[in-house]
Amino acid sequence: MNLAPALYAKAPTPASAFACGPAALAPREREALQHIAAGHTYVQTARRMGLSKHTVDAYLRRIRTKLGISNTAELTRLAVSLGL
């Protein structure tokens, strides 16, 4: 049994993400998502945005809920695919 093709297959993107899209996100949520997708930590993102790390965490939790995403890797992949 050859599993190689399955390993290299493109992971499906949550359908709800494209239904909502970045337009469903508030401007500050979009900004936080851009920072996280660029590889910044919550603390770095908070400093750049002039917020507490708890506020950044709240923004990202809301984004995950809105877009049906469960982890940061999926969040980053989606941000890149949406051009953020």
Secondary structure, DSSP 8 states (H G I E B T S, - for coil): ---HHHHHS-----HHHHHHTGGGS-HHHHHHHHHHHTT--HHHHHHHHTS-HHHHHHHHHHHHHHHT--SHHHHHHHHHHTT-
